[in-house]
Amino acid sequence: MNSKKEFITIKEAAEILSVSRDTLRRWDKAGKLKTKRHPMNNFRIYDPSEVEALRKAILEGKSE
């Protein structure tokens, strides 16, 4: 079984980025971090590679 996750939750993304869930919702609305919706419950889900790329950009002081 592949241990790499296909998607992460808003809670996990918020923890990785050290921001609140509300901040992620605002970034979604502004298009800063694109989300998808879970097909069963319509919750926001995130691509782990996109979250990691944003985390690196934040740490390097880059902004979009």
ROMIMAR-424963 format. One record per residue: residue in one letter; x, y, z of N, C-alpha, C in turn. Coordinates in pm, 1 decimal, padded with zeros to 6 digits. Example, Ala and Ser with C-alpha at 12.3 -4.5 7.8 and 13.67 -1.06 7.14 Angstrom:
 code      n_X      n_Y      n_Z     ca_X     ca_Y     ca_Z      c_X      c_Y      c_Z
    A  01319.0 -00569.0  00780.0  01230.0 -00450.0  00780.0  01320.0 -00330.0  00780.0
    S  01285.0 -00225.0  00708.0  01367.0 -00106.0  00714.0  01290.0  00003.0  00787.0
end
This chain:
 code      n_X      n_Y      n_Z     ca_X     ca_Y     ca_Z      c_X      c_Y      c_Z
    M  00083.9 -00118.6  00000.0  00000.0  00000.0  00000.0  00087.9  00124.3  00000.0
    N  00054.5  00218.3 -00083.0  00130.0  00342.7 -00094.6  00096.0  00432.9  00023.7
    S  00199.7  00477.8  00097.1  00175.0  00560.5  00215.2  00158.1  00708.4  00181.6
    K  00189.7  00746.8  00058.3  00173.8  00886.5  00019.1  00025.5  00916.7  00000.6
    K -00017.2  01025.5  00064.2 -00157.7  01061.5  00056.9 -00191.1  01127.7 -00076.1
    E -00309.3  01097.8 -00123.3 -00359.5  01156.0 -00247.4 -00409.4  01298.4 -00222.9
    F -00461.1  01322.1 -00103.3 -00508.1  01454.8 -00065.6 -00494.8  01470.2  00084.9
    I -00499.5  01595.2  00133.3 -00498.2  01621.0  00276.4 -00616.7  01710.8  00311.6
    T -00654.9  01705.6  00436.6 -00769.6  01783.0  00483.2 -00729.4  01927.7  00512.2
    I -00828.9  02011.3  00533.3 -00802.9  02150.6  00567.3 -00727.8  02159.7  00700.5
    K -00760.9  02072.4  00794.0 -00691.9  02071.7  00923.3 -00544.5  02039.8  00904.9
    E -00513.6  01937.9  00825.0 -00374.5  01900.3  00801.4 -00298.9  02010.9  00728.5
    A -00362.7  02069.4  00629.0 -00298.3  02177.8  00553.8 -00270.9  02297.5  00644.4
    A -00365.9  02330.5  00731.4 -00348.0  02442.8  00824.2 -00229.9  02416.8  00917.2
    E -00215.8  02294.9  00964.2 -00104.1  02260.4  01052.5  00029.2  02269.1  00978.9
    I  00034.0  02219.1  00856.6  00157.2  02222.7  00777.4  00200.8  02366.1  00750.9
    L  00104.7  02452.1  00720.7  00134.2  02591.4  00685.0  00136.5  02685.6  00805.3
    S  00101.2  02635.8  00921.6  00096.1  02716.3  01044.9  00003.2  02836.7  01029.9
    V -00113.5  02811.3  00973.6 -00216.6  02913.8  00959.9 -00348.8  02853.5  01004.8
    S -00448.4  02938.3  01020.0 -00579.3  02889.0  01061.7 -00656.9  02832.4  00941.8
    R -00758.7  02757.7  00972.8 -00846.6  02705.0  00867.8 -00917.6  02819.9  00796.2
    D -00951.5  02925.6  00871.3 -01015.3  03042.2  00808.6 -00922.0  03108.1  00708.1
    T -00792.9  03112.8  00738.9 -00696.2  03168.9  00644.1 -00695.0  03086.7  00516.4
    L -00697.2  02955.2  00528.8 -00700.0  02869.4  00409.6 -00826.8  02892.2  00328.7
    R -00936.9  02913.0  00396.0 -01062.0  02940.8  00323.9 -01051.0  03073.3  00247.4
    R -00989.3  03174.7  00309.1 -00969.8  03303.1  00239.5 -00875.4  03286.5  00121.4
    W -00767.3  03209.8  00140.3 -00672.6  03186.4  00030.3 -00740.6  03112.3 -00084.3
    D -00829.3  03020.7 -00051.6 -00905.7  02949.3 -00153.9 -00991.0  03048.1 -00233.2
    K -01061.6  03134.3 -00162.8 -01147.7  03232.5 -00228.2 -01066.9  03328.8 -00315.3
    A -00945.1  03363.2 -00270.0 -00858.3  03455.8 -00343.5 -00778.8  03384.8 -00453.3
    G -00783.0  03250.8 -00456.2 -00710.2  03176.1 -00558.1 -00563.2  03153.7 -00527.0
    K -00522.6  03179.3 -00404.6 -00381.6  03162.1 -00367.5 -00344.4  03014.8 -00352.8
    L -00435.4  02936.4 -00301.2 -00414.1  02792.6 -00285.7 -00540.1  02722.3 -00333.6
    K -00531.0  02657.9 -00446.6 -00647.9  02593.7 -00505.9 -00685.9  02468.5 -00427.7
    T -00814.2  02450.7 -00415.3 -00865.7  02332.1 -00347.2 -00956.1  02254.2 -00441.2
    K -00978.8  02133.5 -00401.1 -01078.8  02049.9 -00465.9 -01181.9  02018.7 -00359.5
    R -01290.2  01960.4 -00399.0 -01394.8  01921.7 -00304.4 -01407.1  01769.6 -00301.3
    H -01418.2  01717.8 -00181.6 -01437.0  01574.9 -00164.7 -01572.3  01537.8 -00226.4
    P -01578.8  01434.5 -00308.2 -01703.7  01402.3 -00378.3 -01817.4  01354.9 -00287.6
    M -01786.5  01302.6 -00170.8 -01891.2  01250.0 -00083.4 -01945.2  01354.0  00014.2
    N -01857.3  01440.2  00067.1 -01902.3  01532.4  00171.1 -01882.3  01679.9  00136.0
    N -01822.7  01706.6  00021.8 -01800.1  01842.2 -00029.5 -01702.0  01924.6  00055.1
    F -01625.6  01860.6  00144.3 -01524.3  01931.0  00221.8 -01407.7  01967.2  00131.4
    R -01335.1  02073.7  00169.5 -01215.3  02111.7  00095.1 -01106.8  02006.3  00117.4
    I -01038.5  01970.9  00008.4 -00922.1  01883.0  00016.8 -00810.5  01947.1 -00064.2
    Y -00688.1  01918.3 -00024.9 -00571.3  01984.6 -00082.9 -00473.8  01882.9 -00138.7
    D -00406.5  01922.5 -00246.0 -00300.5  01842.0 -00304.1 -00176.6  01861.3 -00216.1
    P -00122.4  01753.7 -00159.3 -00006.6  01767.5 -00070.1  00113.1  01837.9 -00135.1
    S  00135.4  01815.9 -00263.3  00249.8  01880.2 -00329.0  00229.4  02031.5 -00341.4
    E  00105.7  02075.8 -00361.5  00078.4  02220.1 -00368.4  00094.2  02285.0 -00231.3
    V  00051.1  02215.8 -00127.2  00065.5  02268.3  00009.1  00214.3  02278.9  00043.5
    E  00290.0  02177.0  00008.6  00433.9  02178.7  00037.0  00504.8  02288.5 -00041.7
    A  00465.9  02310.6 -00166.4  00526.2  02417.6 -00246.5  00497.1  02554.8 -00185.0
    L  00375.7  02573.9 -00136.3  00340.8  02700.3 -00071.6  00417.6  02716.5  00059.1
    R  00433.3  02607.9  00134.2  00508.8  02612.7  00259.0  00652.5  02656.8  00232.8
    K  00714.3  02600.1  00129.2  00851.1  02637.8  00093.9  00858.6  02784.3  00051.3
    A  00760.7  02828.9 -00025.4  00759.1  02968.8 -00068.5  00745.6  03062.9  00051.1
    I  00663.8  03026.0  00148.1  00647.8  03106.6  00268.6  00779.1  03112.7  00345.0
    L  00843.4  02997.2  00360.9  00969.9  02992.0  00435.3  01080.2  03072.0  00365.3
    E  01076.6  03078.3  00233.6  01176.7  03152.1  00158.1  01141.1  03299.6  00142.9
    G  01025.8  03338.8  00196.2  00985.1  03478.9  00191.3  00928.9  03522.9  00057.6
    K  00886.6  03428.0 -00023.6  00828.6  03460.5 -00152.7  00677.6  03467.4 -00138.0
    S  00617.7  03561.0 -00207.4  00471.6  03569.0 -00206.0  00422.4  03590.1 -00347.7
    E  00297.8  03553.5 -00368.7  00238.3  03569.1 -00502.5  00146.8  03686.1 -00504.4
end
